[in-house]
Amino acid sequence: MVCRPRPTDAPLSTRADFLRELRRTLPDALAQLTKTNIPPVDMAQASIGPGMAVFSKYARVLESDGSRMPVRVALQLINAALDEFFSEQEGHLDEDTRFAVTWFESHGTEEAAYGDAETLATARGVSVAGVQEAGLIVARAGKVRLRTRDELPQDWTPQTDKRPTAWEAVQHLARINAKDGADAAGVLMAQLGELADSARQLAYRLYGICERKGWSAEGQVYNALVASWTEAAEAAARVDKQPTNTQPGLFD
């Protein structure tokens, strides 16, 4: 972080213009931060720099009543823009994962009414039966719930799954990382292809949900995964360089 004197002729801005510029410039800065695998727990703090760079270049940012916007309000708006950024990343995820994320945000891994799942599935362009076939949920006796990480097949690979999802990728990576470490997670990561980047973005999103819900233990799993991402990616690169006939198995 660098502090520079503000020019004496710095212009004024309005709340609306500040928000518009913040939403235009902050996503690029956040995308660069996620590429460095900064832990999700530090992302809100890290986003202050690029957010305040927009705010502080103006002599004053004026509220609708003409009063000066305090720094406290600017920080609240930066945090809101941060949440918007990770919410918008869901648009790049597969439909089954988008269903799972929204369900997780509403119900965690607890059961809820089948009708709620049917309404959400329609909005996400999937069916409850389809999401169940993908292996993400259990639907029975008029109730639906997400499968926990431990309930997912532990020998899962995207190559053997007819309907691989970013949700499965992040859950398996999180489980392996927590149990066996980053090198073991890297073996699976080497098989994910484009799903790897989706899984990383999803880990940030899920951490944010857990933080808002107060699910600290669950959130720490995703934070630990991102914090270990560089090490896991290096392990994945080593796997990719090995001859195919000597590549280790997923759980060797």
Salt bridges, closest charged atoms under 4 A:
ASP17 OD1 - ARG20 NH2 2.28
GLU21 OE2 - ARG24 NH2 3.95
GLU21 OE2 - LYS57 NZ 2.40
GLU63 OE1 - ARG15 NH1 2.84
ASP83 OD1 - ARG212 NH1 3.86
GLU84 OE1 - ARG23 NE 3.39
GLU90 OE2 - ARG205 NE 2.51
ASP96 OD2 - ARG163 NE 2.76
GLU105 OE1 - ARG205 NH2 3.30
GLU105 OE2 - ARG212 NH2 3.06
GLU151 OE1 - ARG145 NH1 2.81
ASP183 OD1 - ARG238 NH2 3.41
ASP197 OD1 - ARG200 NH2 2.75
GLU218 OE2 - ARG149 NH1 2.88
